[in-house]
Every structure is written in structure tokens, then in C-alpha cells.
Amino acid sequence: MSGYILFRLLMSGYILFRLLKSGYILFRLLMSGYILFRLLKSGYISASRCTQSLHHLLSSLILSCSAQHHSHPEAL
């Protein structure tokens, strides 16, 4: 089981690296991070909520990137 998890982590990291290199999600990451930063700075959300939001954002990006890679592997 741990070998499978390690494989999935490596594949997700590879896919994320390729998409970051191509610029596909760099803009989305920057904008989402900027919005979270502004909300945190204004006091609208707490630091723990910001951390949870960042974790959720990265998880959803990795899942969507993985799904896109499986539907169009030749795009990378």
C-alpha cells in the first residue's frame, strides 16, 4: 500500500511540475495565493483558515491536473 501512495505522490508531483513548467496553472496558483493573502491581511480569515484553504487549493489542483493528464496524456 505504501508503494502505491509513493507512486501516486511522485506522479502527482511530476504532473504538477510539467504543468507549472508550461505555465498552465501558474496563473491560477498566483491569483489564488494573492486572494488568500489579501483576505488574511484584511483580517477577514484567520491564519489557520488560510492554511486549510491553501491545502484544499493545492489538493484540488493536483487532482484536476491528474485528471487532465489522464484524459489528454499527449498534451504534456
HTML snippet that shows the backbone in 3Dmol.js (N, CA, C, O; Angstrom):
<script src="https://3Dmol.org/build/3Dmol-min.js"></script>
<div id="view" style="width:600px;height:400px;position:relative"></div>
<script>
const pdb = `
ATOM      1  N   MET A   1       0.822  -1.200   0.000  1.00  0.00           N
ATOM      2  CA  MET A   1       0.000   0.000   0.000  1.00  0.00           C
ATOM      3  C   MET A   1       0.866   1.265   0.000  1.00  0.00           C
ATOM      4  O   MET A   1       0.550   2.222  -0.707  1.00  0.00           O
ATOM      5  N   SER A   2       1.943   1.282   0.774  1.00  0.00           N
ATOM      6  CA  SER A   2       2.773   2.481   0.829  1.00  0.00           C
ATOM      7  C   SER A   2       3.500   2.715  -0.499  1.00  0.00           C
ATOM      8  O   SER A   2       3.782   3.859  -0.856  1.00  0.00           O
ATOM      9  N   GLY A   3       3.800   1.648  -1.224  1.00  0.00           N
ATOM     10  CA  GLY A   3       4.411   1.805  -2.540  1.00  0.00           C
ATOM     11  C   GLY A   3       3.473   2.491  -3.514  1.00  0.00           C
ATOM     12  O   GLY A   3       3.905   3.304  -4.332  1.00  0.00           O
ATOM     13  N   TYR A   4       2.191   2.169  -3.429  1.00  0.00           N
ATOM     14  CA  TYR A   4       1.193   2.795  -4.289  1.00  0.00           C
ATOM     15  C   TYR A   4       1.062   4.281  -3.964  1.00  0.00           C
ATOM     16  O   TYR A   4       0.974   5.116  -4.864  1.00  0.00           O
ATOM     17  N   ILE A   5       1.051   4.602  -2.673  1.00  0.00           N
ATOM     18  CA  ILE A   5       0.935   6.002  -2.263  1.00  0.00           C
ATOM     19  C   ILE A   5       2.155   6.789  -2.731  1.00  0.00           C
ATOM     20  O   ILE A   5       2.021   7.912  -3.218  1.00  0.00           O
ATOM     21  N   LEU A   6       3.331   6.208  -2.588  1.00  0.00           N
ATOM     22  CA  LEU A   6       4.553   6.869  -3.048  1.00  0.00           C
ATOM     23  C   LEU A   6       4.513   7.090  -4.562  1.00  0.00           C
ATOM     24  O   LEU A   6       4.906   8.151  -5.047  1.00  0.00           O
ATOM     25  N   PHE A   7       4.037   6.091  -5.301  1.00  0.00           N
ATOM     26  CA  PHE A   7       3.912   6.216  -6.752  1.00  0.00           C
ATOM     27  C   PHE A   7       2.961   7.355  -7.116  1.00  0.00           C
ATOM     28  O   PHE A   7       3.259   8.155  -8.004  1.00  0.00           O
ATOM     29  N   ARG A   8       1.815   7.430  -6.430  1.00  0.00           N
ATOM     30  CA  ARG A   8       0.836   8.484  -6.716  1.00  0.00           C
ATOM     31  C   ARG A   8       1.406   9.869  -6.396  1.00  0.00           C
ATOM     32  O   ARG A   8       1.183  10.826  -7.137  1.00  0.00           O
ATOM     33  N   LEU A   9       2.142   9.964  -5.288  1.00  0.00           N
ATOM     34  CA  LEU A   9       2.757  11.242  -4.931  1.00  0.00           C
ATOM     35  C   LEU A   9       3.783  11.670  -5.975  1.00  0.00           C
ATOM     36  O   LEU A   9       3.836  12.837  -6.364  1.00  0.00           O
ATOM     37  N   LEU A  10       4.597  10.717  -6.426  1.00  0.00           N
ATOM     38  CA  LEU A  10       5.600  11.033  -7.444  1.00  0.00           C
ATOM     39  C   LEU A  10       4.949  11.444  -8.757  1.00  0.00           C
ATOM     40  O   LEU A  10       5.384  12.403  -9.393  1.00  0.00           O
ATOM     41  N   MET A  11       3.909  10.721  -9.165  1.00  0.00           N
ATOM     42  CA  MET A  11       3.217  11.064 -10.409  1.00  0.00           C
ATOM     43  C   MET A  11       2.538  12.425 -10.299  1.00  0.00           C
ATOM     44  O   MET A  11       2.592  13.223 -11.235  1.00  0.00           O
ATOM     45  N   SER A  12       1.897  12.695  -9.159  1.00  0.00           N
ATOM     46  CA  SER A  12       1.251  13.996  -8.969  1.00  0.00           C
ATOM     47  C   SER A  12       2.283  15.110  -9.000  1.00  0.00           C
ATOM     48  O   SER A  12       2.043  16.163  -9.590  1.00  0.00           O
ATOM     49  N   GLY A  13       3.428  14.887  -8.369  1.00  0.00           N
ATOM     50  CA  GLY A  13       4.491  15.886  -8.394  1.00  0.00           C
ATOM     51  C   GLY A  13       5.020  16.110  -9.795  1.00  0.00           C
ATOM     52  O   GLY A  13       5.282  17.247 -10.187  1.00  0.00           O
ATOM     53  N   TYR A  14       5.181  15.030 -10.559  1.00  0.00           N
ATOM     54  CA  TYR A  14       5.670  15.139 -11.936  1.00  0.00           C
ATOM     55  C   TYR A  14       4.672  15.906 -12.803  1.00  0.00           C
ATOM     56  O   TYR A  14       5.054  16.791 -13.569  1.00  0.00           O
ATOM     57  N   ILE A  15       3.401  15.562 -12.676  1.00  0.00           N
ATOM     58  CA  ILE A  15       2.363  16.237 -13.456  1.00  0.00           C
ATOM     59  C   ILE A  15       2.300  17.710 -13.081  1.00  0.00           C
ATOM     60  O   ILE A  15       2.212  18.574 -13.953  1.00  0.00           O
ATOM     61  N   LEU A  16       2.347  17.995 -11.775  1.00  0.00           N
ATOM     62  CA  LEU A  16       2.320  19.380 -11.322  1.00  0.00           C
ATOM     63  C   LEU A  16       3.532  20.147 -11.846  1.00  0.00           C
ATOM     64  O   LEU A  16       3.406  21.299 -12.263  1.00  0.00           O
ATOM     65  N   PHE A  17       4.699  19.515 -11.826  1.00  0.00           N
ATOM     66  CA  PHE A  17       5.914  20.149 -12.350  1.00  0.00           C
ATOM     67  C   PHE A  17       5.765  20.466 -13.833  1.00  0.00           C
ATOM     68  O   PHE A  17       6.102  21.567 -14.268  1.00  0.00           O
ATOM     69  N   ARG A  18       5.260  19.507 -14.613  1.00  0.00           N
ATOM     70  CA  ARG A  18       5.105  19.729 -16.059  1.00  0.00           C
ATOM     71  C   ARG A  18       4.114  20.855 -16.351  1.00  0.00           C
ATOM     72  O   ARG A  18       4.337  21.674 -17.242  1.00  0.00           O
ATOM     73  N   LEU A  19       3.018  20.886 -15.591  1.00  0.00           N
ATOM     74  CA  LEU A  19       2.026  21.926 -15.817  1.00  0.00           C
ATOM     75  C   LEU A  19       2.529  23.288 -15.355  1.00  0.00           C
ATOM     76  O   LEU A  19       2.230  24.303 -15.984  1.00  0.00           O
ATOM     77  N   LEU A  20       3.285  23.319 -14.270  1.00  0.00           N
ATOM     78  CA  LEU A  20       3.890  24.580 -13.835  1.00  0.00           C
ATOM     79  C   LEU A  20       4.897  25.069 -14.863  1.00  0.00           C
ATOM     80  O   LEU A  20       4.977  26.264 -15.151  1.00  0.00           O
ATOM     81  N   LYS A  21       5.667  24.134 -15.415  1.00  0.00           N
ATOM     82  CA  LYS A  21       6.673  24.484 -16.418  1.00  0.00           C
ATOM     83  C   LYS A  21       6.008  25.059 -17.668  1.00  0.00           C
ATOM     84  O   LYS A  21       6.539  25.977 -18.294  1.00  0.00           O
ATOM     85  N   SER A  22       4.851  24.517 -18.026  1.00  0.00           N
ATOM     86  CA  SER A  22       4.153  25.007 -19.213  1.00  0.00           C
ATOM     87  C   SER A  22       3.361  26.283 -18.931  1.00  0.00           C
ATOM     88  O   SER A  22       2.870  26.922 -19.862  1.00  0.00           O
ATOM     89  N   GLY A  23       3.232  26.662 -17.653  1.00  0.00           N
ATOM     90  CA  GLY A  23       2.512  27.876 -17.304  1.00  0.00           C
ATOM     91  C   GLY A  23       1.019  27.702 -17.164  1.00  0.00           C
ATOM     92  O   GLY A  23       0.304  28.683 -16.959  1.00  0.00           O
ATOM     93  N   TYR A  24       0.525  26.470 -17.271  1.00  0.00           N
ATOM     94  CA  TYR A  24      -0.920  26.242 -17.249  1.00  0.00           C
ATOM     95  C   TYR A  24      -1.557  26.678 -15.933  1.00  0.00           C
ATOM     96  O   TYR A  24      -2.558  27.393 -15.933  1.00  0.00           O
ATOM     97  N   ILE A  25      -0.974  26.246 -14.807  1.00  0.00           N
ATOM     98  CA  ILE A  25      -1.611  26.563 -13.532  1.00  0.00           C
ATOM     99  C   ILE A  25      -0.863  27.621 -12.740  1.00  0.00           C
ATOM    100  O   ILE A  25      -1.282  27.969 -11.636  1.00  0.00           O
ATOM    101  N   LEU A  26       0.214  28.131 -13.267  1.00  0.00           N
ATOM    102  CA  LEU A  26       0.967  29.145 -12.534  1.00  0.00           C
ATOM    103  C   LEU A  26       0.101  30.369 -12.247  1.00  0.00           C
ATOM    104  O   LEU A  26       0.128  30.906 -11.139  1.00  0.00           O
ATOM    105  N   PHE A  27      -0.652  30.803 -13.226  1.00  0.00           N
ATOM    106  CA  PHE A  27      -1.525  31.959 -13.040  1.00  0.00           C
ATOM    107  C   PHE A  27      -2.583  31.668 -11.984  1.00  0.00           C
ATOM    108  O   PHE A  27      -2.856  32.512 -11.130  1.00  0.00           O
ATOM    109  N   ARG A  28      -3.183  30.474 -12.038  1.00  0.00           N
ATOM    110  CA  ARG A  28      -4.204  30.113 -11.047  1.00  0.00           C
ATOM    111  C   ARG A  28      -3.620  30.078  -9.646  1.00  0.00           C
ATOM    112  O   ARG A  28      -4.256  30.546  -8.701  1.00  0.00           O
ATOM    113  N   LEU A  29      -2.414  29.530  -9.497  1.00  0.00           N
ATOM    114  CA  LEU A  29      -1.771  29.487  -8.188  1.00  0.00           C
ATOM    115  C   LEU A  29      -1.478  30.892  -7.675  1.00  0.00           C
ATOM    116  O   LEU A  29      -1.723  31.195  -6.507  1.00  0.00           O
ATOM    117  N   LEU A  30      -0.958  31.741  -8.541  1.00  0.00           N
ATOM    118  CA  LEU A  30      -0.629  33.102  -8.131  1.00  0.00           C
ATOM    119  C   LEU A  30      -1.870  33.889  -7.737  1.00  0.00           C
ATOM    120  O   LEU A  30      -1.862  34.581  -6.719  1.00  0.00           O
ATOM    121  N   MET A  31      -2.926  33.794  -8.519  1.00  0.00           N
ATOM    122  CA  MET A  31      -4.144  34.536  -8.204  1.00  0.00           C
ATOM    123  C   MET A  31      -4.799  34.018  -6.931  1.00  0.00           C
ATOM    124  O   MET A  31      -5.245  34.812  -6.103  1.00  0.00           O
ATOM    125  N   SER A  32      -4.864  32.719  -6.765  1.00  0.00           N
ATOM    126  CA  SER A  32      -5.465  32.155  -5.556  1.00  0.00           C
ATOM    127  C   SER A  32      -4.649  32.524  -4.327  1.00  0.00           C
ATOM    128  O   SER A  32      -5.209  32.860  -3.283  1.00  0.00           O
ATOM    129  N   GLY A  33      -3.339  32.464  -4.447  1.00  0.00           N
ATOM    130  CA  GLY A  33      -2.481  32.858  -3.334  1.00  0.00           C
ATOM    131  C   GLY A  33      -2.628  34.333  -3.002  1.00  0.00           C
ATOM    132  O   GLY A  33      -2.637  34.711  -1.831  1.00  0.00           O
ATOM    133  N   TYR A  34      -2.743  35.163  -4.023  1.00  0.00           N
ATOM    134  CA  TYR A  34      -2.909  36.603  -3.808  1.00  0.00           C
ATOM    135  C   TYR A  34      -4.229  36.895  -3.099  1.00  0.00           C
ATOM    136  O   TYR A  34      -4.275  37.702  -2.171  1.00  0.00           O
ATOM    137  N   ILE A  35      -5.294  36.242  -3.538  1.00  0.00           N
ATOM    138  CA  ILE A  35      -6.603  36.449  -2.916  1.00  0.00           C
ATOM    139  C   ILE A  35      -6.575  36.011  -1.455  1.00  0.00           C
ATOM    140  O   ILE A  35      -7.087  36.715  -0.584  1.00  0.00           O
ATOM    141  N   LEU A  36      -5.978  34.846  -1.182  1.00  0.00           N
ATOM    142  CA  LEU A  36      -5.877  34.386   0.204  1.00  0.00           C
ATOM    143  C   LEU A  36      -5.033  35.344   1.041  1.00  0.00           C
ATOM    144  O   LEU A  36      -5.363  35.616   2.195  1.00  0.00           O
ATOM    145  N   PHE A  37      -3.954  35.851   0.470  1.00  0.00           N
ATOM    146  CA  PHE A  37      -3.105  36.802   1.185  1.00  0.00           C
ATOM    147  C   PHE A  37      -3.879  38.069   1.537  1.00  0.00           C
ATOM    148  O   PHE A  37      -3.780  38.566   2.659  1.00  0.00           O
ATOM    149  N   ARG A  38      -4.646  38.589   0.589  1.00  0.00           N
ATOM    150  CA  ARG A  38      -5.423  39.808   0.849  1.00  0.00           C
ATOM    151  C   ARG A  38      -6.482  39.569   1.920  1.00  0.00           C
ATOM    152  O   ARG A  38      -6.709  40.432   2.768  1.00  0.00           O
ATOM    153  N   LEU A  39      -7.131  38.406   1.891  1.00  0.00           N
ATOM    154  CA  LEU A  39      -8.129  38.089   2.913  1.00  0.00           C
ATOM    155  C   LEU A  39      -7.486  37.957   4.283  1.00  0.00           C
ATOM    156  O   LEU A  39      -8.047  38.406   5.282  1.00  0.00           O
ATOM    157  N   LEU A  40      -6.314  37.345   4.333  1.00  0.00           N
ATOM    158  CA  LEU A  40      -5.593  37.187   5.596  1.00  0.00           C
ATOM    159  C   LEU A  40      -5.129  38.547   6.121  1.00  0.00           C
ATOM    160  O   LEU A  40      -5.262  38.835   7.311  1.00  0.00           O
ATOM    161  N   LYS A  41      -4.595  39.366   5.244  1.00  0.00           N
ATOM    162  CA  LYS A  41      -4.085  40.683   5.641  1.00  0.00           C
ATOM    163  C   LYS A  41      -5.210  41.590   6.141  1.00  0.00           C
ATOM    164  O   LYS A  41      -5.014  42.369   7.073  1.00  0.00           O
ATOM    165  N   SER A  42      -6.374  41.488   5.525  1.00  0.00           N
ATOM    166  CA  SER A  42      -7.502  42.327   5.937  1.00  0.00           C
ATOM    167  C   SER A  42      -8.162  41.824   7.219  1.00  0.00           C
ATOM    168  O   SER A  42      -9.009  42.509   7.791  1.00  0.00           O
ATOM    169  N   GLY A  43      -7.778  40.631   7.672  1.00  0.00           N
ATOM    170  CA  GLY A  43      -8.366  40.077   8.885  1.00  0.00           C
ATOM    171  C   GLY A  43      -9.670  39.339   8.647  1.00  0.00           C
ATOM    172  O   GLY A  43     -10.332  38.923   9.598  1.00  0.00           O
ATOM    173  N   TYR A  44     -10.044  39.173   7.381  1.00  0.00           N
ATOM    174  CA  TYR A  44     -11.304  38.501   7.071  1.00  0.00           C
ATOM    175  C   TYR A  44     -11.248  37.018   7.407  1.00  0.00           C
ATOM    176  O   TYR A  44     -12.258  36.444   7.816  1.00  0.00           O
ATOM    177  N   ILE A  45     -10.091  36.387   7.244  1.00  0.00           N
ATOM    178  CA  ILE A  45      -9.924  34.986   7.614  1.00  0.00           C
ATOM    179  C   ILE A  45      -8.720  34.854   8.541  1.00  0.00           C
ATOM    180  O   ILE A  45      -7.815  35.689   8.534  1.00  0.00           O
ATOM    181  N   SER A  46      -8.728  33.785   9.340  1.00  0.00           N
ATOM    182  CA  SER A  46      -7.621  33.543  10.270  1.00  0.00           C
ATOM    183  C   SER A  46      -6.490  32.806   9.559  1.00  0.00           C
ATOM    184  O   SER A  46      -6.658  32.307   8.446  1.00  0.00           O
ATOM    185  N   ALA A  47      -5.336  32.747  10.220  1.00  0.00           N
ATOM    186  CA  ALA A  47      -4.178  32.062   9.641  1.00  0.00           C
ATOM    187  C   ALA A  47      -4.453  30.573   9.475  1.00  0.00           C
ATOM    188  O   ALA A  47      -4.036  29.976   8.483  1.00  0.00           O
ATOM    189  N   SER A  48      -5.153  29.963  10.439  1.00  0.00           N
ATOM    190  CA  SER A  48      -5.442  28.529  10.318  1.00  0.00           C
ATOM    191  C   SER A  48      -6.408  28.272   9.165  1.00  0.00           C
ATOM    192  O   SER A  48      -6.275  27.274   8.457  1.00  0.00           O
ATOM    193  N   ARG A  49      -7.373  29.158   8.975  1.00  0.00           N
ATOM    194  CA  ARG A  49      -8.315  29.014   7.856  1.00  0.00           C
ATOM    195  C   ARG A  49      -7.584  29.212   6.526  1.00  0.00           C
ATOM    196  O   ARG A  49      -7.885  28.532   5.545  1.00  0.00           O
ATOM    197  N   CYS A  50      -6.641  30.125   6.493  1.00  0.00           N
ATOM    198  CA  CYS A  50      -5.846  30.353   5.287  1.00  0.00           C
ATOM    199  C   CYS A  50      -5.032  29.108   4.953  1.00  0.00           C
ATOM    200  O   CYS A  50      -4.938  28.719   3.789  1.00  0.00           O
ATOM    201  N   THR A  51      -4.443  28.482   5.975  1.00  0.00           N
ATOM    202  CA  THR A  51      -3.672  27.257   5.768  1.00  0.00           C
ATOM    203  C   THR A  51      -4.562  26.146   5.241  1.00  0.00           C
ATOM    204  O   THR A  51      -4.167  25.414   4.334  1.00  0.00           O
ATOM    205  N   GLN A  52      -5.767  26.010   5.801  1.00  0.00           N
ATOM    206  CA  GLN A  52      -6.711  24.997   5.316  1.00  0.00           C
ATOM    207  C   GLN A  52      -7.103  25.278   3.868  1.00  0.00           C
ATOM    208  O   GLN A  52      -7.206  24.356   3.059  1.00  0.00           O
ATOM    209  N   SER A  53      -7.317  26.533   3.546  1.00  0.00           N
ATOM    210  CA  SER A  53      -7.689  26.898   2.177  1.00  0.00           C
ATOM    211  C   SER A  53      -6.567  26.598   1.195  1.00  0.00           C
ATOM    212  O   SER A  53      -6.819  26.109   0.094  1.00  0.00           O
ATOM    213  N   LEU A  54      -5.321  26.888   1.588  1.00  0.00           N
ATOM    214  CA  LEU A  54      -4.185  26.576   0.722  1.00  0.00           C
ATOM    215  C   LEU A  54      -4.050  25.077   0.505  1.00  0.00           C
ATOM    216  O   LEU A  54      -3.769  24.629  -0.607  1.00  0.00           O
ATOM    217  N   HIS A  55      -4.251  24.299   1.571  1.00  0.00           N
ATOM    218  CA  HIS A  55      -4.175  22.840   1.450  1.00  0.00           C
ATOM    219  C   HIS A  55      -5.257  22.332   0.505  1.00  0.00           C
ATOM    220  O   HIS A  55      -4.994  21.478  -0.343  1.00  0.00           O
ATOM    221  N   HIS A  56      -6.473  22.855   0.649  1.00  0.00           N
ATOM    222  CA  HIS A  56      -7.574  22.449  -0.225  1.00  0.00           C
ATOM    223  C   HIS A  56      -7.298  22.861  -1.670  1.00  0.00           C
ATOM    224  O   HIS A  56      -7.566  22.097  -2.598  1.00  0.00           O
ATOM    225  N   LEU A  57      -6.767  24.058  -1.860  1.00  0.00           N
ATOM    226  CA  LEU A  57      -6.449  24.546  -3.204  1.00  0.00           C
ATOM    227  C   LEU A  57      -5.421  23.657  -3.887  1.00  0.00           C
ATOM    228  O   LEU A  57      -5.607  23.255  -5.035  1.00  0.00           O
ATOM    229  N   LEU A  58      -4.340  23.351  -3.184  1.00  0.00           N
ATOM    230  CA  LEU A  58      -3.298  22.509  -3.774  1.00  0.00           C
ATOM    231  C   LEU A  58      -3.808  21.105  -4.053  1.00  0.00           C
ATOM    232  O   LEU A  58      -3.476  20.518  -5.082  1.00  0.00           O
ATOM    233  N   SER A  59      -4.617  20.557  -3.137  1.00  0.00           N
ATOM    234  CA  SER A  59      -5.176  19.219  -3.357  1.00  0.00           C
ATOM    235  C   SER A  59      -6.071  19.194  -4.584  1.00  0.00           C
ATOM    236  O   SER A  59      -5.981  18.280  -5.403  1.00  0.00           O
ATOM    237  N   SER A  60      -6.935  20.194  -4.715  1.00  0.00           N
ATOM    238  CA  SER A  60      -7.838  20.217  -5.869  1.00  0.00           C
ATOM    239  C   SER A  60      -7.081  20.456  -7.171  1.00  0.00           C
ATOM    240  O   SER A  60      -7.452  19.905  -8.207  1.00  0.00           O
ATOM    241  N   LEU A  61      -6.022  21.272  -7.135  1.00  0.00           N
ATOM    242  CA  LEU A  61      -5.223  21.485  -8.343  1.00  0.00           C
ATOM    243  C   LEU A  61      -4.522  20.210  -8.779  1.00  0.00           C
ATOM    244  O   LEU A  61      -4.478  19.891  -9.967  1.00  0.00           O
ATOM    245  N   ILE A  62      -3.976  19.481  -7.813  1.00  0.00           N
ATOM    246  CA  ILE A  62      -3.295  18.230  -8.149  1.00  0.00           C
ATOM    247  C   ILE A  62      -4.286  17.225  -8.711  1.00  0.00           C
ATOM    248  O   ILE A  62      -3.979  16.528  -9.677  1.00  0.00           O
ATOM    249  N   LEU A  63      -5.478  17.141  -8.114  1.00  0.00           N
ATOM    250  CA  LEU A  63      -6.487  16.213  -8.627  1.00  0.00           C
ATOM    251  C   LEU A  63      -6.949  16.607 -10.028  1.00  0.00           C
ATOM    252  O   LEU A  63      -7.101  15.748 -10.896  1.00  0.00           O
ATOM    253  N   SER A  64      -7.172  17.901 -10.253  1.00  0.00           N
ATOM    254  CA  SER A  64      -7.621  18.317 -11.584  1.00  0.00           C
ATOM    255  C   SER A  64      -6.518  18.145 -12.620  1.00  0.00           C
ATOM    256  O   SER A  64      -6.791  17.792 -13.767  1.00  0.00           O
ATOM    257  N   CYS A  65      -5.274  18.393 -12.223  1.00  0.00           N
ATOM    258  CA  CYS A  65      -4.153  18.192 -13.143  1.00  0.00           C
ATOM    259  C   CYS A  65      -3.988  16.720 -13.474  1.00  0.00           C
ATOM    260  O   CYS A  65      -3.710  16.358 -14.618  1.00  0.00           O
ATOM    261  N   SER A  66      -4.160  15.875 -12.470  1.00  0.00           N
ATOM    262  CA  SER A  66      -4.050  14.441 -12.689  1.00  0.00           C
ATOM    263  C   SER A  66      -5.151  13.958 -13.623  1.00  0.00           C
ATOM    264  O   SER A  66      -4.905  13.140 -14.509  1.00  0.00           O
ATOM    265  N   ALA A  67      -6.369  14.466 -13.423  1.00  0.00           N
ATOM    266  CA  ALA A  67      -7.486  14.081 -14.285  1.00  0.00           C
ATOM    267  C   ALA A  67      -7.255  14.570 -15.711  1.00  0.00           C
ATOM    268  O   ALA A  67      -7.554  13.856 -16.668  1.00  0.00           O
ATOM    269  N   GLN A  68      -6.726  15.779 -15.858  1.00  0.00           N
ATOM    270  CA  GLN A  68      -6.452  16.305 -17.195  1.00  0.00           C
ATOM    271  C   GLN A  68      -5.363  15.488 -17.875  1.00  0.00           C
ATOM    272  O   GLN A  68      -5.446  15.213 -19.072  1.00  0.00           O
ATOM    273  N   HIS A  69      -4.344  15.100 -17.118  1.00  0.00           N
ATOM    274  CA  HIS A  69      -3.254  14.309 -17.683  1.00  0.00           C
ATOM    275  C   HIS A  69      -3.762  12.956 -18.164  1.00  0.00           C
ATOM    276  O   HIS A  69      -3.340  12.471 -19.214  1.00  0.00           O
ATOM    277  N   HIS A  70      -4.671  12.342 -17.395  1.00  0.00           N
ATOM    278  CA  HIS A  70      -5.186  11.035 -17.790  1.00  0.00           C
ATOM    279  C   HIS A  70      -6.122  11.133 -18.991  1.00  0.00           C
ATOM    280  O   HIS A  70      -6.234  10.182 -19.766  1.00  0.00           O
ATOM    281  N   SER A  71      -6.795  12.276 -19.154  1.00  0.00           N
ATOM    282  CA  SER A  71      -7.689  12.404 -20.302  1.00  0.00           C
ATOM    283  C   SER A  71      -6.948  12.851 -21.563  1.00  0.00           C
ATOM    284  O   SER A  71      -7.382  12.549 -22.675  1.00  0.00           O
ATOM    285  N   HIS A  72      -5.814  13.579 -21.396  1.00  0.00           N
ATOM    286  CA  HIS A  72      -5.019  14.051 -22.535  1.00  0.00           C
ATOM    287  C   HIS A  72      -3.534  13.885 -22.244  1.00  0.00           C
ATOM    288  O   HIS A  72      -2.837  14.885 -22.070  1.00  0.00           O
ATOM    289  N   PRO A  73      -3.026  12.657 -22.186  1.00  0.00           N
ATOM    290  CA  PRO A  73      -1.606  12.475 -21.839  1.00  0.00           C
ATOM    291  C   PRO A  73      -0.644  13.037 -22.879  1.00  0.00           C
ATOM    292  O   PRO A  73       0.498  13.356 -22.549  1.00  0.00           O
ATOM    293  N   GLU A  74      -1.085  13.163 -24.128  1.00  0.00           N
ATOM    294  CA  GLU A  74      -0.182  13.676 -25.153  1.00  0.00           C
ATOM    295  C   GLU A  74      -0.021  15.188 -25.059  1.00  0.00           C
ATOM    296  O   GLU A  74       0.868  15.753 -25.696  1.00  0.00           O
ATOM    297  N   ALA A  75      -0.870  15.856 -24.270  1.00  0.00           N
ATOM    298  CA  ALA A  75      -0.766  17.312 -24.118  1.00  0.00           C
ATOM    299  C   ALA A  75       0.495  17.699 -23.372  1.00  0.00           C
ATOM    300  O   ALA A  75       0.996  18.813 -23.531  1.00  0.00           O
ATOM    301  N   LEU A  76       1.011  16.792 -22.560  1.00  0.00           N
ATOM    302  CA  LEU A  76       2.246  17.087 -21.838  1.00  0.00           C
ATOM    303  C   LEU A  76       3.377  16.606 -22.684  1.00  0.00           C
ATOM    304  O   LEU A  76       4.538  16.738 -22.296  1.00  0.00           O
TER     305      LEU A  76
END
`;
const viewer = $3Dmol.createViewer("view");
viewer.addModel(pdb, "pdb");
viewer.setStyle({}, {cartoon: {color: "spectrum"}});
viewer.zoomTo();
viewer.render();
</script>
